[in-house]
Amino acid sequence: MSSLLLIDLGANSFNGPVPQLPAGVTTVDFSRNKFSGNISFTCDNYDYLGYLNLSDNLFSVELPYCLNLRSLVHLNLANNNFSGEIPSSVGSSGMMMRMLQLRNNHFIGELPRSLENCKYLRFIDVGENNLTNIQILDVSQNKISGTIPKCINNLTELTKEESPKQKVTSWYYRSYIKGGVTVTRNTSYDESAFLMWKGREFEYSNTLGLVKSIDLSNNDLVGEIPVEITSLIGLLGLNLSRNNLTGSIPTRIGQLRDINFLDLSRNKLSGKIPSSFSQLSHLGVLNLSYNNLSGRIPLDTQSKTFNSSSYIGNPGLCGSPLSEACPGDELSRDPKLNADSEEKQQEDEFISAEFYISMGIGFTFGFWGVCSALILKRTWRYALFRFLENIFKNYSIFNTK
């Protein structure tokens, strides 16, 4: 048995604890049986074990914190009664892991941050458990494809506006030798994380529990932004940039009232910028650049606080702060010129109507006034006749010459 490399006892009725495994084993499949008890063997040095399937059994214990399977690629513990927290050793020892299946158990707490060590992880399923407090989802700069799942609103901690704690504390077992005796103690430590925030990388430790963010940037995601994401009202940061997302920005984006950082840039989003952006009163960083958005940038005060770099690269967008005017804006671009034009128009209307009417009335009254005076004044009549006589006389002289 010591040289046995593959053990496949799947789909039988074996029960009791898992037997001792050969040191050089590479593949173990005990699925669909009735095995129970502990799995402390995972703390032993199985340097070549790459495939372990214990799914569909009767295990009802906590996973050991000393799990030590450095070469593990495939781990399937689904459909059992495992309880407690998922230990950080799952990620620390399984750095080569590509598949982690923990569905349908009774795990509680958080996903361990040590999973970030699993650089080759392609499949993870932790559904149908009692996991809580998943506040930070960062899978940026990978090659993740497909659509953003609509069930993203199942991240219930992100649907709460308040955070119960500032720090994130994890527990593990630490063993040491004291007086020739091995002592094991339950030890805690405060988690810390490096997160991209507003274009810069920051380390969070003392306030990590307050940070709620989703970063799916720099992947190959397609499809529309699911409207369900707007129910995550506790989000402080959302980064979906540099993907291939299409469709429009959800009209209910304004429900993310606490969001401070929003980056949807470099996708293929289309349609108008929703008017509900005016409700994002805490928004400090906005980037919608390099999409296919169109229409007028909302005129609300919130949208005007960002400069043109937040909107560039959208050929169909217009209005302030961009230099492109919207249709109908040409006459209203300069308020002073509009005021001068309106004043001139009013002056023209005055000259062309009232002014000429007044002139006509004045001329009429003046003409008849002179004529009346000539009729009534004898001396004036005589002077007028003499004046006309001289004119005719001169006219005759000029004609004879």
C-alpha positions as CSV (number, residue, x, y, z in Angstrom):
1,M,0.0,0.0,0.0
2,S,2.9,2.4,0.6
3,S,3.5,2.8,-3.1
4,L,-0.1,3.3,-4.0
5,L,-0.6,6.5,-5.9
6,L,-4.4,6.6,-6.7
7,I,-7.3,5.6,-4.4
8,D,-10.8,5.6,-5.8
9,L,-13.5,4.3,-3.5
10,G,-16.3,6.6,-4.7
11,A,-20.0,5.6,-4.8
12,N,-19.9,2.9,-2.2
13,S,-21.3,2.5,1.3
14,F,-18.0,2.7,3.3
15,N,-18.5,4.3,6.8
16,G,-16.4,5.3,9.8
17,P,-13.3,7.4,9.7
18,V,-11.0,7.9,6.8
19,P,-8.2,5.2,6.8
20,Q,-4.5,6.1,6.9
21,L,-3.3,7.1,3.5
22,P,0.0,6.2,1.8
23,A,2.6,8.9,2.0
24,G,3.1,9.1,-1.7
25,V,-0.6,9.1,-2.8
26,T,-1.5,11.7,-5.5
27,T,-5.3,11.1,-5.9
28,V,-8.0,10.3,-3.4
29,D,-11.7,9.9,-4.1
30,F,-13.9,8.9,-1.2
31,S,-17.0,10.7,-2.4
32,R,-20.6,9.4,-2.1
33,N,-20.0,7.2,0.9
34,K,-20.8,7.4,4.6
35,F,-17.4,8.4,6.0
36,S,-17.5,10.4,9.2
37,G,-15.2,11.6,12.0
38,N,-12.3,14.0,11.6
39,I,-10.0,14.6,8.7
40,S,-6.9,15.3,10.7
41,F,-4.9,13.4,8.1
42,T,-4.8,16.6,6.1
43,C,-2.3,18.0,8.6
44,D,0.2,15.3,7.7
45,N,2.8,15.8,5.1
46,Y,1.3,14.5,1.8
47,D,3.7,16.3,-0.5
48,Y,2.2,14.8,-3.6
49,L,-1.5,14.8,-2.9
50,G,-3.1,16.9,-5.7
51,Y,-6.7,15.6,-5.8
52,L,-8.9,15.1,-2.7
53,N,-12.7,14.5,-3.0
54,L,-14.6,13.9,0.2
55,S,-18.0,15.1,-1.0
56,D,-21.3,13.6,-0.2
57,N,-20.4,12.0,3.1
58,L,-21.3,12.4,6.8
59,F,-18.5,14.6,8.1
60,S,-19.7,17.0,10.8
61,V,-16.6,18.5,12.3
62,E,-14.6,21.7,11.8
63,L,-11.8,21.8,9.4
64,P,-8.4,21.6,11.1
65,Y,-6.4,24.8,11.2
66,C,-3.3,22.8,10.5
67,L,-4.3,21.7,7.1
68,N,-1.1,21.1,5.2
69,L,-1.6,20.2,1.6
70,R,0.9,22.2,-0.4
71,S,0.5,20.4,-3.7
72,L,-3.3,20.3,-3.6
73,V,-5.0,21.3,-6.9
74,H,-8.5,20.0,-6.4
75,L,-10.4,20.0,-3.0
76,N,-14.0,19.0,-2.9
77,L,-15.8,18.9,0.5
78,A,-19.3,19.6,-0.7
79,N,-22.5,18.1,0.7
80,N,-21.4,17.3,4.2
81,N,-22.0,18.9,7.6
82,F,-18.7,20.6,8.1
83,S,-19.0,23.6,10.5
84,G,-17.0,26.4,11.9
85,E,-14.9,28.9,9.9
86,I,-13.0,28.1,6.8
87,P,-9.4,28.2,8.1
88,S,-6.8,30.4,6.6
89,S,-4.6,27.3,6.0
90,V,-6.9,26.4,3.1
91,G,-5.3,29.2,1.1
92,S,-1.9,29.2,2.7
93,S,-1.2,25.6,2.0
94,G,-3.1,25.3,-1.2
95,M,-1.2,27.8,-3.3
96,M,-1.5,25.5,-6.3
97,M,-5.2,25.1,-5.9
98,R,-7.4,25.5,-9.0
99,M,-10.7,24.2,-7.7
100,L,-12.3,24.7,-4.2
101,Q,-15.8,23.2,-3.7
102,L,-17.3,23.8,-0.2
103,R,-21.0,24.0,-1.2
104,N,-23.8,22.8,1.1
105,N,-22.2,22.7,4.5
106,H,-22.5,24.8,7.7
107,F,-19.5,27.0,7.4
108,I,-19.7,30.4,9.1
109,G,-17.7,33.6,9.2
110,E,-15.8,35.0,6.3
111,L,-13.9,33.7,3.3
112,P,-10.2,33.7,4.5
113,R,-8.0,36.4,2.9
114,S,-5.4,33.7,2.4
115,L,-7.3,32.6,-0.7
116,E,-5.5,35.5,-2.4
117,N,-2.4,33.3,-2.3
118,C,-4.1,30.8,-4.7
119,K,-3.0,32.5,-7.9
120,Y,-4.2,29.6,-10.0
121,L,-7.7,29.3,-8.5
122,R,-10.3,29.0,-11.3
123,F,-13.4,27.7,-9.6
124,I,-14.7,28.4,-6.1
125,D,-18.2,27.4,-4.8
126,V,-19.2,28.3,-1.2
127,G,-22.9,28.4,-1.8
128,E,-25.5,27.1,0.7
129,N,-23.5,27.9,3.8
130,N,-23.9,30.5,6.6
131,L,-21.0,32.7,5.5
132,T,-21.4,36.4,6.5
133,N,-19.5,39.6,6.5
134,I,-18.1,39.4,3.0
135,Q,-17.2,43.1,2.7
136,I,-14.5,43.2,0.1
137,L,-14.6,41.4,-3.3
138,D,-11.4,42.0,-5.2
139,V,-10.7,39.8,-8.2
140,S,-9.2,42.6,-10.4
141,Q,-6.5,42.1,-13.0
142,N,-7.3,38.5,-13.9
143,K,-8.8,36.8,-16.9
144,I,-12.3,36.3,-15.6
145,S,-14.9,36.0,-18.3
146,G,-18.6,35.8,-18.6
147,T,-21.2,38.1,-17.0
148,I,-21.5,39.6,-13.6
149,P,-24.0,37.3,-11.8
150,K,-27.4,38.7,-10.8
151,C,-27.1,37.0,-7.4
152,I,-24.4,39.5,-6.5
153,N,-27.0,41.0,-4.2
154,N,-26.6,37.9,-2.0
155,L,-23.5,39.6,-0.5
156,T,-25.7,40.6,2.4
157,E,-23.1,42.5,4.3
158,L,-22.8,45.0,1.4
159,T,-26.6,45.7,1.7
160,K,-26.1,47.2,5.1
161,E,-25.1,50.9,5.4
162,E,-23.4,50.4,8.8
163,S,-20.4,48.2,9.7
164,P,-20.4,46.5,13.1
165,K,-16.6,46.7,13.6
166,Q,-13.6,48.5,12.4
167,K,-11.1,45.7,12.5
168,V,-11.2,42.2,11.0
169,T,-9.9,39.6,13.3
170,S,-9.0,36.0,12.4
171,W,-8.1,33.1,14.6
172,Y,-5.7,30.2,14.1
173,Y,-3.9,27.4,16.2
174,R,-0.3,28.0,17.0
175,S,1.9,25.2,18.2
176,Y,5.2,25.4,20.0
177,I,7.4,23.3,22.3
178,K,7.5,24.2,26.0
179,G,9.4,22.0,28.5
180,G,9.6,19.2,25.9
181,V,5.8,19.3,25.5
182,T,4.0,20.5,22.4
183,V,1.5,23.2,23.3
184,T,-1.2,24.4,21.0
185,R,-3.0,27.7,21.6
186,N,-5.8,29.5,19.8
187,T,-4.3,32.8,18.6
188,S,-5.9,35.8,16.9
189,Y,-4.5,38.5,14.6
190,D,-5.9,41.6,12.9
191,E,-6.2,41.3,9.1
192,S,-4.8,43.9,6.8
193,A,-5.2,44.3,3.1
194,F,-3.8,46.4,0.2
195,L,-6.7,47.9,-1.8
196,M,-6.8,50.1,-4.9
197,W,-8.7,53.2,-3.9
198,K,-9.1,56.3,-6.1
199,G,-6.3,55.1,-8.3
200,R,-3.8,54.5,-5.5
201,E,-2.9,51.5,-3.4
202,F,-3.6,51.8,0.3
203,E,-3.1,49.4,3.2
204,Y,-6.0,49.0,5.5
205,S,-5.8,47.4,8.9
206,N,-7.4,49.3,11.8
207,T,-10.3,50.4,9.6
208,L,-10.5,47.4,7.3
209,G,-13.9,46.4,8.8
210,L,-15.4,49.7,7.5
211,V,-14.3,49.2,3.9
212,K,-17.0,47.8,1.6
213,S,-16.0,47.5,-2.0
214,I,-16.2,45.5,-5.2
215,D,-13.3,45.5,-7.7
216,L,-13.8,43.5,-10.9
217,S,-11.6,45.7,-13.0
218,N,-9.2,44.5,-15.7
219,N,-10.9,41.3,-16.7
220,D,-12.9,40.0,-19.7
221,L,-16.4,40.5,-18.3
222,V,-19.2,41.0,-20.8
223,G,-22.9,41.7,-20.7
224,E,-24.8,44.3,-18.8
225,I,-24.3,45.7,-15.3
226,P,-27.0,43.8,-13.3
227,V,-29.6,46.1,-11.7
228,E,-29.2,43.9,-8.6
229,I,-25.9,45.6,-7.9
230,T,-27.8,48.8,-6.9
231,S,-29.2,47.0,-3.9
232,L,-25.7,46.9,-2.3
233,I,-26.4,50.2,-0.6
234,G,-23.4,49.8,1.8
235,L,-20.9,50.0,-1.0
236,L,-18.2,52.6,-0.7
237,G,-16.3,51.7,-3.8
238,L,-17.3,50.0,-7.1
239,N,-14.7,49.5,-9.9
240,L,-15.9,47.7,-13.1
241,S,-13.4,49.5,-15.4
242,R,-11.5,47.9,-18.3
243,N,-13.9,45.2,-19.2
244,N,-16.3,44.7,-22.1
245,L,-19.5,45.5,-20.4
246,T,-22.4,46.7,-22.6
247,G,-25.9,48.1,-22.1
248,S,-26.8,51.2,-20.1
249,I,-25.9,52.3,-16.6
250,P,-28.7,51.1,-14.2
251,T,-31.2,53.9,-13.7
252,R,-31.3,53.1,-10.0
253,I,-27.6,53.8,-9.5
254,G,-28.6,56.6,-7.2
255,Q,-29.5,54.0,-4.6
256,L,-25.8,53.6,-3.8
257,R,-26.1,56.6,-1.5
258,D,-22.8,56.0,0.4
259,I,-20.6,55.3,-2.6
260,N,-17.5,57.4,-2.7
261,F,-15.6,55.9,-5.6
262,L,-17.2,54.8,-8.9
263,D,-15.2,53.7,-12.0
264,L,-17.0,52.4,-15.0
265,S,-14.5,53.6,-17.6
266,R,-13.2,51.8,-20.6
267,N,-16.1,49.6,-21.4
268,K,-18.8,49.7,-24.1
269,L,-21.6,51.2,-22.1
270,S,-24.2,53.1,-24.0
271,G,-27.3,55.3,-23.4
272,K,-27.6,58.4,-21.2
273,I,-26.1,59.1,-17.8
274,P,-29.0,58.5,-15.4
275,S,-30.5,61.5,-13.6
276,S,-30.3,59.6,-10.3
277,F,-26.6,60.5,-10.2
278,S,-27.7,63.6,-8.4
279,Q,-28.5,61.4,-5.4
280,L,-24.8,60.3,-5.0
281,S,-24.0,63.1,-2.5
282,H,-20.9,61.3,-1.2
283,L,-19.3,60.6,-4.6
284,G,-15.7,61.9,-4.6
285,V,-14.3,60.1,-7.6
286,L,-16.2,59.4,-10.8
287,N,-14.9,58.0,-14.1
288,L,-17.2,57.2,-17.0
289,S,-14.6,57.9,-19.7
290,Y,-14.1,55.9,-22.9
291,N,-17.5,54.3,-23.3
292,N,-20.3,54.9,-25.8
293,L,-22.5,57.1,-23.6
294,S,-24.6,59.8,-25.3
295,G,-26.8,62.8,-24.5
296,R,-26.5,65.7,-22.2
297,I,-24.4,65.4,-19.0
298,P,-26.9,65.9,-16.2
299,L,-27.1,69.6,-15.1
300,D,-27.3,68.8,-11.4
301,T,-24.8,70.2,-9.0
302,Q,-23.3,66.7,-8.2
303,S,-22.4,66.0,-11.9
304,K,-20.8,69.5,-12.3
305,T,-18.3,68.8,-9.5
306,F,-16.2,66.6,-11.8
307,N,-14.0,67.8,-14.6
308,S,-14.0,66.7,-18.3
309,S,-11.6,63.8,-17.6
310,S,-14.5,62.0,-16.0
311,Y,-16.5,62.0,-19.3
312,I,-14.0,62.1,-22.2
313,G,-14.0,59.4,-24.8
314,N,-17.7,59.3,-25.2
315,P,-18.4,60.8,-28.7
316,G,-22.1,61.2,-28.0
317,L,-21.8,63.1,-24.7
318,C,-22.3,66.9,-24.7
319,G,-22.6,69.8,-22.3
320,S,-20.5,71.1,-19.4
321,P,-17.8,70.3,-18.4
322,L,-17.1,69.0,-22.0
323,S,-16.5,71.6,-24.8
324,E,-19.0,69.9,-27.0
325,A,-22.3,71.9,-26.9
326,C,-25.6,70.1,-27.0
327,P,-28.2,70.8,-29.8
328,G,-29.9,74.1,-29.0
329,D,-27.1,75.4,-26.8
330,E,-25.5,77.6,-29.4
331,L,-27.6,80.7,-28.6
332,S,-27.4,80.2,-24.9
333,R,-23.6,79.5,-24.6
334,D,-22.8,83.2,-23.6
335,P,-25.4,84.8,-21.3
336,K,-23.9,88.3,-21.9
337,L,-24.1,88.1,-25.6
338,N,-27.7,86.8,-25.3
339,A,-28.6,89.8,-23.1
340,D,-27.0,92.2,-25.6
341,S,-28.8,90.6,-28.5
342,E,-32.1,90.7,-26.8
343,E,-31.6,94.4,-25.9
344,K,-30.7,95.2,-29.5
345,Q,-33.7,93.3,-30.8
346,Q,-36.0,95.4,-28.4
347,E,-34.3,98.6,-29.7
348,D,-34.9,97.5,-33.4
349,E,-38.6,96.8,-32.6
350,F,-38.9,100.2,-31.0
351,I,-37.3,102.0,-34.1
352,S,-39.2,100.1,-36.7
353,A,-42.6,100.5,-35.1
354,E,-43.2,103.1,-32.5
355,F,-40.5,105.4,-33.7
356,Y,-41.9,105.7,-37.3
357,I,-45.5,106.0,-36.1
358,S,-44.5,108.9,-33.9
359,M,-42.6,110.6,-36.7
360,G,-45.7,110.3,-39.0
361,I,-48.0,111.7,-36.4
362,G,-45.6,114.6,-35.7
363,F,-45.2,115.5,-39.4
364,T,-49.0,115.5,-40.0
365,F,-49.7,117.8,-37.1
366,G,-46.8,120.1,-38.1
367,F,-47.9,120.3,-41.7
368,W,-51.5,121.2,-40.9
369,G,-50.4,123.6,-38.3
370,V,-48.4,125.6,-40.8
371,C,-51.2,125.5,-43.4
372,S,-53.7,126.8,-40.8
373,A,-51.5,129.7,-39.9
374,L,-51.1,130.7,-43.6
375,I,-54.8,130.7,-44.0
376,L,-55.4,132.8,-40.9
377,K,-52.5,135.2,-41.2
378,R,-52.7,137.7,-44.2
379,T,-49.1,138.8,-44.0
380,W,-47.8,135.2,-44.0
381,R,-49.9,134.5,-47.1
382,Y,-48.4,137.5,-48.9
383,A,-44.8,136.4,-48.0
384,L,-45.5,132.9,-49.2
385,F,-46.8,134.0,-52.6
386,R,-43.8,136.3,-53.1
387,F,-41.5,133.4,-52.2
388,L,-43.2,131.1,-54.8
389,E,-43.1,133.9,-57.4
390,N,-39.4,134.2,-57.1
391,I,-38.9,130.5,-57.5
392,F,-40.9,130.3,-60.7
393,K,-39.1,133.4,-62.1
394,N,-35.7,131.8,-61.5
395,Y,-36.9,128.5,-63.0
396,S,-37.9,130.4,-66.2
397,I,-34.4,132.1,-66.4
398,F,-32.6,128.8,-66.1
399,N,-34.7,127.2,-68.8
400,T,-34.1,130.1,-71.4
401,K,-30.4,129.8,-70.9
